[in-house]
Amino acid sequence: VGRRRRSILGRGRTVGSEGTVDELEAVWEVTACAAEFESLVSDLYSEIAARAESRAASLGLRFLALQSRSHAEYLRLLTSELWGPGPTVGDCRKVVGLPWRTAEEVRTEVAGSDRLDDGRLAALLGRLEVVERFIGEETYHRILFNLLREVLPRVKGVEGADVVLDTLEELSREEGFHERLLRRIAEPLGHGRGAGRPPR
């Protein structure tokens, strides 16, 4: 991964006008792993929603699960159309790092519970703030969008790259809403319940 990140700065091997081998591998890897991470987060939201005592929180979480699932499906389609099958889940766990581990830890904790009262739910959602921030800011804004903006125009057979970039920009805006909605769901749940500080 480190080698591929360095190559983005211009140290990769050039392949005609299509960019460098390492640049294309980096974009392929980030796009594929973003899809797998969105899928993991979607499953997690569904599992939390099924156990939440708060009906309003459950509905909000189901909405997040549905949108995250649609993001995962689009990113898988993008990966398949441009490069073919992506890395394994094990590889993606290493690529994503802390946010992936956080999501898995929360999922394990949720799996051991039949119901989540408001206090526990607020605490769990507070831990997921880092997950939504990673998806919105780190993945789409700082990594994927910038990489694709540089590489897509040079990929053979990809015309109208701005269309793809526009879709990713919209995904990024939706992820910003996800973070705000997660905060809105969590804030009233922990009041007076000693659940710990909800996300700011």
N, C-alpha and C positions, 0 to 999 in steps of 0.2 A: 504493500500500500504506500509506504514511504517513497519508494522508487517512482511510483506512478504520480504521486503528488509533485515530486521534483520535476518530472518531465513536463508538467503543465507549464512550467516556467521556461520551457524552451530547450530542454536537454534531451528530448526523445529523438528517435530515429524517424526521419521524414519519409512519408509514402506519397510521392507525387504532390498533388494539390489537395489531398484528402486529410491533411493534418499528419500527426505522428502516430505510430503504433501505440505508444503509451498514452497519448491523449485520448484516443478512441477507446482503449481499454478502461481508462479511468471513467469516462462518461458511461460506458456500458455497465461498469461495476456500480457506480453511484445510482444510476437509474434503476437497475435491477434490485439493488438492496433497498432503495426507497420504496419500491413496490412491496417487497417482503415485509418491511417494517410497518407500512400502512396496514397490511393484512393482519399482522400481529396485534396492532393497536385496535383495529376494528373488532377482532375477536375478544380482546380484553374489555372494551366498552360494552359489548353485548353481554359478557359474563357478569360484569358489575351491575348492569341494568337489571338483569334477571334476579339479582339478590337484593337490590335496593328497596328499603321500606318506603322511601319517599316516591310517590307516583310521579311528581313533577321531575325529580332527578332522573328517574328511570326513563321517562320520555325524552329528556334532553340527551341522555347517554345513548339511547337507541338512534337518535338523529345523528350523533357523532359517529356511531358505528356504521350507519348506512353510508354517510359521506366518505368516511375513511375507506370503506370497501370499494366504493366507486373510484376513488383515487388510485387504490392498489390495482384495480382492473385496467385503468387507463395506462398506468405506468408499465404494467406487464405487456400491454398491447404495444406501447411505444418501444419497449426493449425488444420484443419479438420482431417487430417490423424493421427495426434498424440493425439489430445485431444477432438475433437468435436467442437461445436459452441463456439465462443469467447464472450468477454464482449460486452455490448451495446456501441453505439457511445458516449452516455452520460458518461459512465464509462471511456472510452478512452480519452475523453476530459480532465478528471481529471488526468489520468495517465500521459499523454503527457505534459500537462500544457502549459507553455508560447508559445512554437512553434505552438501548435494547435490553441491557441487564436490568435496568429499573423496571421496565415493562414486564419482564419475565418474573421478577421478584414480586411485583404487585399481583400478577396473575396467579402465582403459587399461593399467595396469601388469600386471595379471593376464592380459589378452589377449595380451600379448607373451611369455608364458611357457608352455612345454609342461608343466612340473612345478614344484611349489612344495615345496622341502625345508622341514624344520621351522623352520629359522632365518628364512627369508624369510616363511613363513606367520605366524610369531609377530609379526614386524615389521608385516605388513599388518593383522593383526587388532588390533594396538595402535592403528593409525591409525583403525580403525573404531569405537573406543570413543565418539568424539564423535558418530558417527552414531546409535548406539543410545541414547545419552543424550538426544539431540535428540528422537528419536521418542517415548521414554518420558516424559521430564520436560517438555520444551518443548511438544511437539505435544499430547499427550493431557492432561497435568495442567494446564499453565499457560495453554494457548490454547484448544484445542478443547473440552475438558470445560467450562471456565468459560463460554465463549461459548454453547455449546448449552444449558447450564443456564439462562442468562438468556433466550435467544431462543426455544427450542423451544416452551415453553408458550404463546407468543403467535403461533405460526405456524398459520394457518388449516388445518384438516383434520388436524392432528397431535394425537391424543389419546394419553394414556398416555406422555407424554414421559419419565417415569422409566425406562421399559423401555429406551429408547435410551441414556439416561445410564448405566444399569447395564451395558449391553454395552460402552460405551466405557471404563468403569471396569475391566472385566475385561480389555479389550485393553491398558490401561495396566499392569495387574499382569503380564500376559504379557510386555510389553516390558521390565519390570524383570527378569524371569527371563532374557530374551534377553541383557541386558547382563551378568548374572552368568554365564551359560553361555559367552558369548564370552570372558570373562575366564578361566573354567575351562579352556576349550580352549587358550587361548594360553599360560597360565603354564608348563606343563611343556615346551612346544615349544622355548622359547628358552634353556633351561638349558644352559650350557656351550657355546653355539653362536655367541655374539657377535651375537645378533640384535637387540640393543637391548632396552630395558626393555619388558616386556609391560604391558598396562593394569593399573592398580591397582583 
